[in-house]
Amino acid sequence: MFKRLQEKWKVSALRVLLIIATFAIGGSLTGYAGRKLLDGIGVERGAGWIIIYILIVTVLWPVSVLLVSVLTGQFRFFSGYIGKIGSRVGLGKKQSVQSIQSSVHPQENTTYNIAVFASGAGSNAQQIIHYFRGHARVRVALIVCNKPGAGVLGIAEKEGIPVLLLEKERFFRGDAYLATLREQQIQLIVLAGFLWKVPKALTDAYPSGIVNIHPALLPKWGGKGMYGHHVHEAVIANGDKESGITIHYVDEVYDHGQTIFQATCPVEPNDTADTLAARIHKLEHAHFPREIGKLIDAKSGF
């Protein structure tokens, strides 16, 4: 059962324990508060007491659980969970859950912060920045790069976006810059041509919170060393009739996480790695920012 909950919620074992504890403590507080409230107003025990108690508990439970979730560090999980319950019973998520969010965690309700990780020229990063420019509640808050002099750093300077330059030892054997990401209140990490493998410290800290775009149709042509022209050359050498892009969640294995979206394009008989790459880039620029937007809508309820 424990393992099934881990897979269903896509969280670590520790977070399953914290989520269960939040349910238990929040439920106990709700029951206690409901009884005290009814005793305080002098409602006599009976059928009427039970009906009123159920109504009070129904109202108090989301608030109690959200307050406890702040203490256990599971606020984001429970705000989404309660929002889904509200949607299923016909309540407006934006109206019911976000009003609670604003009183508990106003920053999370007003701005959804993205960190874009890139290693090269940054064409996908530029498209993402352009897509969210002027958005009322979503912004690219940080550009993260592992290569001094990479083109994406020039884009960040032009756009006035803070930059984090990664140092290899700290990224892979230190804290993976989690402290910096939390300081910047990053809620989603987007890999846009980032060539280092993401360490387990980050995938554990951001379950279903890191997305990548791969220039092929996974699960084919993924794994270590499969990036850029290496992918396109492999597709052409194999005689594939089509290629495309895969947007997927990131886990601790190269190009392995759950697929979010795929789009395809033909591989022409006289294609080279360069001509196929140009076709793939068009798909990336057309779909990646839009799919990120859809993902954020689903996660945040904006």
Buried (B, 14 or more C-beta within 10 A) or exposed (E): EEEEBBEEBBBBEEBBBBBBBBBEBBBEBBBEBBBEBBEEEEEEEEEEBEEBBEEBBEEBBBBBBBBBBEEBEBBBBBBBBBBEBBBEEEBEBEEBBBEBBEEBBEEBBEBBBBBBBBBBBBBBBBBBBEBBEEBEEBBBBBBBBBBEEBBBBEBBEEBEBEEBEBEEEEBBEBBBBBEBBEEBEBBBBBBBBBEBBBBEBBBBBBBBBBBBBBBBBBEBBBEEEBBEEBBBBBBBEEEBEEBBBBBBBBBBEBBBBEEBBBBEBEBEEEBEBEBBBEBBBEBBBEBBBBBBBEBBEEBBBB
